[in-house]
Amino acid sequence: ELLKALKQDLRALKRKYGDDRRTRIQTDVEAATEKVIPLSPPAENEPVQLELSQKGYVRWIPSRRRARQQEVNQLSEKLEESSQDLPIYTRSAVLSERLLVFTSGAKGYGVNLEDIPGSTGRDRGTPLITLLSDSVQSDTVVTQYMASDYATADRFVFLTQQGRLKWLPVSDFDDLTGRGLGALKLKDDDQLQFVVPATADSEIAIATSSGRLLRFPLNEVPEMGRPALGNQVLRLLKQETLVGLAAFTGEMDVLLVSQSGYAKRLPIGLIRLGHPGGLGSPAMQFATKSDRLIGVVPVMENAELLIRSDQNRIACLNPQNIQVSAKEGAGV
């Protein structure tokens, strides 16, 4: 009976979808030919477009070739199905520049752009982690920066999963070898989670999954050597995790996003200025008890925010369109 039912289903599928073969099976006598258009390297100092995708693939596309259109601009503010590997980091650069990469093992690596395979725009590139040392293939990439991303900064701020924070001068990462450079010592059950550029007069904002924000001046954190663990600036409660780190000077707004899809735009000045090791202040009241904060980002002019769900649906939001709120409330 099962076989009969299977045959009926297959016949129905054949009637609905069956059509003539569209490909041609070649014999051994026929030679398969393919026209290959080589990708000529760009001229010296000719700009290229560097792209890193959400799945960790990196590539550069010569500016003289038309790069693929940004799929981001075609997304709406509603969650839509998307199987595309969207670019989340794009920069104009020349191949003589380097990409600074930080991994979860708390090491920094320099990747020469000329060592990244070029692309015509039809392939998604090369996994960035494979361009680093063989010893870090089990790590994940935390973040990456071009020199232009931290041109006005004089230090990098590092925050681990367990709430240990430390900063190092930018100059420490100027001339990196293939072995990389350790930024801080990690405990066995800890790993690097966030890296942001900053200056001596920057303030730091750290967000937790329970909706707390701890804000304090960076100059209250003393400089430490690279082998040091870092300072415990925030103690996590049970079932709580870190979800965001921001460095800023002056007034700004931050955008908080919850697991249930609520977003809230909050002026950072509403968060009480604290000190390293403090508890912070509540910044978001959740609509349901099961909700939690999953991310916080600075609201920058002309910026677009990509949100991806666990079902790989993607929405594109303009943070400027979200109304400014007080500390109380769950947002929209």
C-alpha positions in Angstrom: 0.0 0.0 0.0 2.9 2.4 0.8 4.5 1.6 -2.6 1.1 2.3 -4.4 0.8 5.6 -2.6 4.4 6.5 -3.5 3.8 5.7 -7.2 0.6 7.8 -7.2 2.4 10.8 -5.7 5.4 10.5 -8.1 3.1 10.3 -11.1 1.2 13.4 -9.9 4.5 15.2 -9.6 5.6 14.1 -13.0 2.3 15.4 -14.6 2.7 18.7 -12.8 6.4 19.4 -13.2 7.7 17.0 -15.8 9.3 18.6 -18.9 12.0 18.0 -21.4 15.6 17.9 -20.3 17.2 21.3 -20.7 20.8 20.3 -20.4 22.7 18.2 -23.0 24.7 15.2 -21.9 27.9 15.2 -23.8 29.7 12.1 -25.0 33.4 11.5 -24.6 34.0 12.5 -28.2 32.5 15.9 -27.6 34.8 18.4 -25.9 33.3 20.6 -23.3 34.5 24.2 -23.9 34.1 27.1 -21.6 34.9 30.7 -22.2 36.9 32.1 -19.3 37.4 35.8 -19.0 40.4 36.4 -16.8 40.2 39.0 -14.0 43.1 41.3 -14.6 44.5 42.9 -11.5 43.7 46.6 -11.0 46.3 49.2 -11.8 48.4 50.5 -9.0 46.4 52.7 -6.6 43.2 52.0 -8.5 40.4 51.8 -6.0 38.6 48.5 -5.4 35.4 47.7 -3.5 36.0 45.5 -0.5 33.1 43.4 0.7 32.6 41.1 3.7 29.4 39.1 3.9 27.2 38.1 6.9 28.5 34.5 6.5 32.2 35.6 6.7 33.2 35.6 3.0 35.5 38.4 1.8 36.2 39.6 -1.7 37.3 42.7 -3.7 35.7 43.9 -6.9 37.6 46.3 -9.3 35.8 49.6 -9.5 36.0 49.5 -13.3 33.6 46.5 -13.2 30.0 47.1 -12.2 29.6 45.6 -8.8 26.4 43.8 -8.0 23.6 46.1 -6.8 23.2 46.4 -3.1 20.5 43.9 -2.1 20.1 45.9 1.1 18.4 48.7 -0.7 15.8 46.3 -2.1 14.7 45.0 1.3 11.7 46.5 3.1 11.1 47.2 6.8 9.2 43.9 7.0 11.0 40.6 7.5 11.3 38.9 4.1 12.7 35.5 3.1 16.3 35.9 1.8 18.7 33.1 0.9 21.3 35.7 -0.2 24.6 36.1 1.6 24.3 39.9 2.1 27.3 42.2 2.3 27.5 43.7 5.8 30.9 45.5 5.5 31.8 47.5 2.3 34.7 49.8 1.9 36.6 51.5 -1.0 40.3 50.7 -0.8 43.4 50.0 -2.8 45.2 46.7 -2.8 48.3 48.1 -1.0 46.1 48.5 2.1 45.6 46.0 4.9 42.5 44.7 6.7 42.9 44.4 10.5 41.0 41.3 11.8 40.3 40.4 15.4 39.3 36.8 16.4 37.5 35.3 19.3 40.9 34.0 20.6 41.8 37.7 21.3 44.4 38.0 18.6 44.8 40.6 15.9 45.9 39.8 12.3 46.8 41.9 9.3 45.5 40.7 6.0 46.9 42.3 2.8 44.1 43.1 0.4 46.3 41.8 -2.4 46.2 38.4 -0.8 42.4 38.3 -1.0 41.3 36.7 -4.3 39.6 39.2 -6.6 36.0 38.6 -7.8 34.0 39.5 -10.9 31.0 40.0 -8.6 29.4 36.6 -9.5 31.0 34.6 -6.7 30.8 35.3 -2.9 34.5 35.3 -2.3 36.8 33.5 0.2 36.1 32.7 3.9 38.0 35.4 5.8 39.1 33.0 8.5 41.0 30.8 6.0 43.3 33.8 5.2 44.6 33.9 8.8 47.1 31.6 10.5 46.3 27.9 10.6 46.3 28.0 14.4 43.1 30.1 14.5 40.9 28.1 12.1 38.7 27.0 15.0 38.2 30.6 16.1 35.6 33.0 14.7 36.1 36.6 13.4 34.9 39.1 15.9 35.3 42.2 13.8 37.5 43.8 11.1 38.7 47.3 10.4 40.4 49.2 7.6 42.8 52.0 8.7 40.2 54.6 7.6 37.7 53.1 10.1 39.9 54.1 13.1 41.8 57.1 11.6 40.7 59.4 14.5 41.1 56.8 17.3 44.2 56.2 19.3 43.2 52.9 21.0 41.1 49.7 20.7 38.8 48.7 23.4 38.4 44.9 24.0 35.5 43.3 25.9 35.3 39.6 26.6 32.2 37.3 27.0 32.6 37.4 30.8 32.8 41.2 31.1 36.5 41.9 31.2 37.5 45.1 29.5 40.9 46.3 28.4 42.3 48.9 25.9 45.5 48.9 23.9 47.1 51.6 21.7 46.2 51.4 18.0 50.0 51.6 17.2 50.4 48.1 18.7 48.7 46.7 15.7 50.5 48.7 13.0 53.0 46.0 11.8 51.5 42.6 12.3 53.2 39.4 11.2 51.4 36.2 10.0 51.5 34.9 13.6 49.2 37.8 14.7 49.4 39.7 18.0 47.6 38.7 21.3 45.5 41.5 22.7 44.8 40.1 26.1 45.0 36.9 28.1 41.8 34.8 28.3 40.5 32.4 30.9 39.8 28.9 29.6 36.0 29.5 29.5 36.2 33.1 28.1 36.6 34.6 24.6 36.8 38.0 23.0 33.3 39.3 22.0 33.6 43.0 21.0 36.3 45.3 19.7 35.7 49.1 19.1 38.1 52.0 18.3 38.1 54.9 20.8 40.0 57.9 22.1 41.2 59.0 25.5 38.1 61.1 26.2 35.6 58.4 25.0 32.8 57.0 27.1 31.9 53.3 27.1 28.4 51.8 27.0 27.9 48.1 27.7 24.6 46.4 27.2 23.3 43.1 28.8 20.6 40.7 27.7 18.4 41.8 30.7 18.2 45.3 29.3 20.9 47.0 31.5 23.3 49.6 30.2 26.5 50.5 32.0 28.0 53.8 31.0 31.4 55.1 32.2 34.4 57.2 31.1 37.1 55.1 29.4 39.8 57.0 31.3 38.8 55.2 34.5 40.2 52.0 33.0 44.0 51.9 33.4 46.3 50.9 30.6 47.6 47.3 31.0 50.1 45.2 29.1 49.1 42.7 26.4 49.5 39.6 28.7 47.0 41.0 31.2 43.5 39.6 31.7 41.8 43.0 31.7 39.5 44.6 34.3 36.2 43.1 35.4 34.0 46.1 34.5 30.6 44.4 34.7 29.4 41.3 36.6 26.8 39.3 34.8 23.7 37.9 36.6 22.6 34.3 36.2 21.3 33.6 32.7 22.6 37.0 31.5 24.9 37.7 28.6 26.6 40.7 27.0 25.0 41.9 23.8 26.7 45.1 22.9 29.6 47.6 23.3 29.8 51.2 22.1 32.5 53.9 22.4 31.4 57.5 21.9 32.2 61.1 22.7 29.4 63.7 23.4 25.7 63.0 23.1 24.3 60.3 20.9 21.3 57.9 20.6 21.6 54.2 20.7 19.2 51.7 19.2 18.2 48.7 21.3 16.6 45.6 19.7 14.9 42.8 21.6 14.5 39.1 20.8 10.8 39.5 20.2 11.3 42.2 17.6 11.0 45.4 19.6 13.2 48.3 18.8 13.9 51.4 21.0 15.9 54.5 20.3 17.3 56.0 23.5 19.5 59.1 24.1 22.6 57.9 26.0 22.4 60.9 28.2 19.4 59.4 30.0 21.6 56.6 31.3 23.3 57.6 34.6 27.1 57.9 34.3 28.6 55.1 36.4 32.0 53.5 37.0 33.7 50.3 35.9 32.4 47.4 38.1 28.9 49.0 38.5 25.5 47.4 37.8 24.4 50.0 35.2 20.8 51.2 34.7 17.7 49.7 33.2 17.3 50.9 29.6 14.5 48.7 28.3 11.4 47.3 29.9 10.3 44.2 28.0 6.7 43.6 26.8 6.9 39.9 27.9 8.8 38.2 30.7 10.5 35.9 28.1 11.9 38.7 26.0 15.5 39.8 26.2 17.9 42.4 24.6 20.0 41.0 21.7 21.8 44.1 20.4 22.6 47.7 20.8 24.2 50.0 18.1 24.9 53.7 17.9 22.4 55.6 15.7 24.5 57.2 12.9 23.3 59.5 10.2 22.4 57.8 6.9 22.9 54.4 8.4 20.9 51.3 7.6 20.3 48.5 10.1 20.0 44.9 8.9 18.1 42.6 11.2 18.2 38.8 10.5 15.8 36.3 12.3 16.7 32.8 13.2 14.6 31.7 10.2 16.9 33.7 7.9 14.4 36.4 7.2 15.9 39.8 6.8 14.6 43.4 7.3 16.3 46.7 6.6 15.5 49.5 9.0 16.4 53.2 9.1 17.1 53.9 12.8 16.3 57.6 12.2 12.6 56.6 11.6 12.3 55.1 15.1 10.9 57.6 17.7 13.1 58.6 20.6 11.9 57.0 23.9 12.6 57.3 27.6 14.2 54.6 29.7 10.8 53.2 30.5 8.9 51.2 28.0 9.6 48.4 25.5 9.8 50.5 22.3 8.0 49.6 19.1 
